[in-house]
Amino acid sequence: MTPQEKLNQLAVALNGATGFSGLVFSTELMPGEVDVLIVSLEHREELPVYITVDESQILCITHLWTEAEVEPTKKMDLLDALLTLNIPIPLSSFSKIGQQYVIFGALSVNSSSDQLIEEIDTLSDNTLTAIEELSAYLIKK
């Protein structure tokens, strides 16, 4: 199965699925240079999970904040906090793509739908935790 076929299969399997936390998923395929599956969770639509597939993994990413939202005097402390939280936050890690800070998780391309649902649930919960725990490093709006 090609990565595109796998992504299409995931879109169908996840659309309308209910996560272990009881939230309903909705999906949207976004074609592009790299096709992306956008998964929105009920009541958390502002923090969608972006899913890509290649030959070996399913990558799930949620955007946290941009570089411009980080308090400049607290940036080094934020980076230290992100590294410190990488282990205690289950099944998720932090990264930066361009100017965008993200939290992500990865699974084998052979993972089941239930395993992917668990990953999306966990990533969504971890996103909320990260925003709560790290908001002190961001510019107050």
N, C-alpha and C positions, 0 to 999 in steps of 0.2 A: 504494500500500500504506500502510495506517495505521501509526503507531508501534507499536500493540499487535500488529498482524499481523507486523511486522518483528521485534519482540521474540520472538514465538512461533516465527518462522522461525529466528532465531538460537539459541533454546533447543534446537530439534531438531538443527540443524547442529553445534552445539558439544558436545552430550551424547555422551560416548564418544570424542570426537575426541582425537587425540594431538597435542600441541604440538610445536613445532620442537625443544624441549629434551627431548622424550621423555616428558613428563608427561601423563597422561590427565586430561581434563576431565570433570566431572560438573556438571549444571545443575539448577536449581530455580527455578521462577517464583514470585515473591512478589507477589500482587496487592495493590493499595492505591490511595491517592490518585494516586500515580505508580507504575506497575507496574515491578518490578525483577527482572532476571534475575541470580541468584546463581550464579557459576561458581567451583567449587572445583577446585584442581589437586591431583593425587595427591601426597602427602607434604607438601603445604602447605595443608591444609584449614583451619588456623587463620587463614589470610590470604586469604579469598575475594575475588574481584573482583565488584563490584556494577555491573551494566550497565543503563543506561536509554537510551531512544531517543525522540527528538522528530522534528520534520519535517526537520531539517537535520543532526543529528549523532547519533552513538553515543558515549555517555560511559561510560568505564570508571573505576571508583574503588575503591581499597583503603584501608581504615582503617589508620592508623599507631598513634596513641596519643591519649589525651584530655588536655585542659588540666591536669587534676588529676595527671597523671603527669609533668608537666614540673617540673623543679627550679626553684622561683621565682627564685632568684638567677641562673639561667642562661637565663632566657626570652629576653632580648634577643639573647644570643649564638646561641641556637637560631634565632631569626627571621633573623638575619644569615646563618647557615649554610644555612638553607632557600633563601634568595634566591640565595646563591652557588652552590648545587648545582642550581638550576633549569636552567642551561645544560648542564653536563657530564653530567647524567643523561639518557640518550637517550629521546626520545619521551614523557617524563613531566614533570609539574609538580606543585608542592605547593600545597595550599590548606587552608582551615579551614572546616568546616561546623559552626556552633554551637560546641561545646566539643571537637569531634573534628578532629584533624589528619589529612589525607588526602594521598594521592598519586594522580594521575589522568592519563589520556590520552583524547584524543578523535579520532574518525574521521568521515569523511563517512558519511551514512546509506546511500550507494551503495557503500560498501566491500565487498570480497569476504570470504568466510569465511576465506580464507587470510590476508588482511590483518588481520582481527579476531583470529585465532589468534596472529599475530605480535605484535599489540598486547598481548594478554593475557599471553603469555610474557614480553614485555619488561617490562610493568608488574609482574608477579610477581617477576622478577629484581630490578627497581629497588626494589621494596618491601623485599626482603631487604637490599639495599645500603644503603638509607636507614636502616633500623633499626640495622644494624651501624655505620654512619658517625655516627649522631646519638644513639646510646644514652648517650653521656657527658652529655647535656643532660637526661636523665630521672632521676627519683627512683630510687635503688637499692632493689630489693626484697629 
